[in-house]
Amino acid sequence: MGRTSDAKQKILGAARSLIEGRGYSALGVAEICKAAGVPKGSFYYFFESKESLALAVVDEHWAAQRRDWARVLEADGEPLQRLRGLFEETQAGQRAVQEGCGTVSGCLFGNLTLELSNQTEAVRRRLQEIFDAQVDMVETVVKEARERGDVTVADTREAARAVVAQLEGQVMFAKLYNSTERLTPLWNNCLALLGAR
């Protein structure tokens, strides 16, 4: 099988699935290629290292997640309801994965942060950029809610960071306990964090 046009996507898909299921450190290039059904030479044609593959997986996942977040957070409707929609979609997504494979996968970004943030600087920097972008998106909604008088926070940036941290932490607990019910408190916790009226 040569370097077909879909070999790169097969490698990315296999790597993402393996990373979500087992983590990054335990994976080898040969295992990724076997799961993707491509020769090892194809891997090195597209990626110079396992780290560069991890970065590509992260970027591809963020592109899709960013579209989903934008669709929900930039939709019509009251700002707090849009934020609630993000939590509901997160819970539904984790539930769908659990129904498909039996376990809650957690957040790819959170999982890699816990595993790699002290091991590879390039991945750590990229994850910081992604979490900062998530905070940016949430802050836009929090500012709008504050302008409407729906929330009472003084520092919208720190409030948005707390909301993203709450979301990430609850997803981590959902993975740890293999229970999407751990995501149920997100909405009430968010209202408390934002001083919602």
C-alpha positions as CSV (number, residue, x, y, z in Angstrom):
1,M,0.0,0.0,0.0
2,G,1.8,3.2,-0.9
3,R,1.4,6.6,0.6
4,T,-2.2,6.9,-0.4
5,S,-4.0,10.2,0.1
6,D,-5.8,8.9,3.1
7,A,-2.8,7.4,4.9
8,K,-2.2,10.6,6.9
9,Q,-5.9,10.6,8.1
10,K,-5.7,7.0,9.0
11,I,-2.6,7.6,11.1
12,L,-4.3,10.6,12.8
13,G,-7.5,8.6,13.5
14,A,-5.6,5.6,14.8
15,A,-3.4,7.8,17.0
16,R,-6.3,9.7,18.4
17,S,-8.2,6.6,19.2
18,L,-5.2,4.9,20.9
19,I,-4.2,8.1,22.8
20,E,-7.8,8.4,24.1
21,G,-7.9,4.8,25.1
22,R,-4.4,4.3,26.5
23,G,-2.5,7.5,26.7
24,Y,0.4,8.8,24.7
25,S,3.5,7.5,26.4
26,A,2.8,3.8,26.1
27,L,2.3,4.0,22.4
28,G,4.9,3.1,19.8
29,V,5.0,4.2,16.2
30,A,4.7,0.5,15.0
31,E,1.5,0.1,17.0
32,I,0.0,3.3,15.6
33,C,0.9,2.2,12.0
34,K,-0.6,-1.3,12.6
35,A,-3.8,0.2,13.9
36,A,-3.9,2.6,11.0
37,G,-3.2,-0.2,8.5
38,V,-0.3,1.7,6.9
39,P,3.4,0.9,6.6
40,K,5.9,2.5,9.0
41,G,7.4,4.4,6.2
42,S,4.1,6.3,5.7
43,F,4.3,7.5,9.3
44,Y,7.7,9.1,8.7
45,Y,6.6,10.5,5.4
46,F,3.9,12.6,7.2
47,F,5.4,13.0,10.7
48,E,8.9,13.6,11.8
49,S,8.3,12.2,15.3
50,K,5.7,10.8,17.6
51,E,5.6,14.3,19.2
52,S,4.8,15.9,15.9
53,L,1.9,13.4,15.5
54,A,0.6,14.2,19.0
55,L,0.6,17.9,18.0
56,A,-1.3,17.1,14.8
57,V,-3.8,15.0,16.8
58,V,-4.3,17.9,19.2
59,D,-4.7,20.5,16.4
60,E,-7.2,18.4,14.5
61,H,-9.2,17.7,17.7
62,W,-9.2,21.4,18.6
63,A,-10.3,22.5,15.1
64,A,-13.4,20.3,15.5
65,Q,-14.0,21.2,19.1
66,R,-13.6,24.9,18.4
67,R,-16.3,24.7,15.7
68,D,-18.6,23.0,18.1
69,W,-18.0,25.5,20.9
70,A,-18.5,28.4,18.5
71,R,-21.8,26.9,17.2
72,V,-23.1,26.8,20.8
73,L,-21.5,29.8,22.4
74,E,-22.1,32.2,19.5
75,A,-25.7,31.1,18.8
76,D,-28.7,33.3,19.4
77,G,-30.2,33.3,22.8
78,E,-29.3,34.4,26.3
79,P,-25.7,34.1,27.2
80,L,-26.1,31.9,30.3
81,Q,-28.3,29.5,28.3
82,R,-25.7,29.3,25.6
83,L,-23.1,28.4,28.3
84,R,-25.5,25.8,29.7
85,G,-25.8,24.4,26.2
86,L,-22.0,23.9,26.1
87,F,-22.2,21.8,29.3
88,E,-25.2,19.8,28.0
89,E,-23.3,19.0,24.8
90,T,-20.2,18.0,26.7
91,Q,-22.2,15.6,28.9
92,A,-24.0,14.2,25.8
93,G,-20.7,13.7,24.0
94,Q,-19.1,11.9,26.9
95,R,-22.3,9.7,27.3
96,A,-22.1,8.8,23.6
97,V,-18.5,7.7,23.9
98,Q,-19.3,5.7,27.0
99,E,-22.2,4.0,25.3
100,G,-20.0,3.1,22.4
101,C,-17.0,1.7,24.2
102,G,-18.0,1.2,27.8
103,T,-15.9,3.9,29.4
104,V,-15.9,7.7,29.7
105,S,-12.9,8.9,27.6
106,G,-12.5,12.3,29.3
107,C,-11.0,15.3,27.5
108,L,-8.1,14.7,25.1
109,F,-6.6,18.0,26.1
110,G,-6.9,17.3,29.9
111,N,-5.6,13.8,29.5
112,L,-2.6,15.0,27.6
113,T,-2.0,17.8,30.0
114,L,-1.8,15.4,33.0
115,E,0.4,13.0,31.1
116,L,2.7,15.2,29.1
117,S,2.9,18.8,30.4
118,N,6.2,18.1,32.2
119,Q,7.6,16.0,29.4
120,T,7.3,17.8,26.1
121,E,7.5,21.6,25.9
122,A,5.9,21.8,22.4
123,V,2.8,19.9,23.5
124,R,2.6,21.8,26.8
125,R,2.7,25.2,24.9
126,R,0.1,24.0,22.4
127,L,-2.3,22.9,25.2
128,Q,-1.8,26.2,26.9
129,E,-2.9,28.0,23.7
130,I,-5.9,25.8,23.4
131,F,-7.1,26.4,27.0
132,D,-6.5,30.1,26.6
133,A,-8.6,30.1,23.5
134,Q,-11.4,28.2,25.4
135,V,-11.2,30.8,28.1
136,D,-11.5,33.6,25.5
137,M,-14.6,32.0,24.1
138,V,-16.2,31.6,27.5
139,E,-15.2,35.1,28.6
140,T,-17.1,36.6,25.6
141,V,-20.2,35.0,26.9
142,V,-19.5,36.0,30.6
143,K,-19.0,39.6,29.5
144,E,-22.3,39.6,27.7
145,A,-24.0,38.1,30.7
146,R,-22.5,40.8,33.0
147,E,-23.6,43.6,30.6
148,R,-27.2,42.2,30.9
149,G,-26.9,42.1,34.7
150,D,-27.2,38.3,34.8
151,V,-23.9,37.8,36.7
152,T,-22.0,39.8,39.2
153,V,-18.3,38.9,38.6
154,A,-15.8,41.7,38.6
155,D,-13.1,40.0,36.6
156,T,-14.6,38.3,33.6
157,R,-11.2,36.7,32.6
158,E,-10.8,34.9,35.9
159,A,-14.4,34.0,36.0
160,A,-14.1,32.4,32.5
161,R,-11.0,30.6,33.6
162,A,-12.9,29.2,36.6
163,V,-15.7,28.0,34.3
164,V,-13.3,26.2,32.0
165,A,-11.4,24.7,35.0
166,Q,-14.8,23.5,36.4
167,L,-15.7,21.9,33.1
168,E,-12.3,20.3,32.7
169,G,-12.3,19.1,36.3
170,Q,-15.8,17.6,36.1
171,V,-14.9,15.8,32.9
172,M,-11.8,14.4,34.7
173,F,-14.0,13.1,37.5
174,A,-16.5,11.6,35.0
175,K,-13.5,9.7,33.5
176,L,-12.2,8.7,36.9
177,Y,-15.5,7.3,38.1
178,N,-16.6,6.2,34.6
179,S,-19.9,8.1,35.2
180,T,-21.3,10.9,33.1
181,E,-23.5,11.8,36.1
182,R,-20.4,13.5,37.5
183,L,-21.1,16.2,34.9
184,T,-24.6,17.0,36.2
185,P,-23.4,19.6,38.8
186,L,-21.7,21.7,36.1
187,W,-24.6,24.1,35.6
188,N,-25.3,24.9,39.3
189,N,-21.5,25.2,40.0
190,C,-21.2,27.6,37.1
191,L,-24.0,29.8,38.3
192,A,-22.3,29.9,41.7
193,L,-18.9,30.7,40.2
194,L,-20.4,33.6,38.2
195,G,-22.5,35.0,41.0
196,A,-25.6,34.6,38.8
197,R,-28.7,36.5,39.8
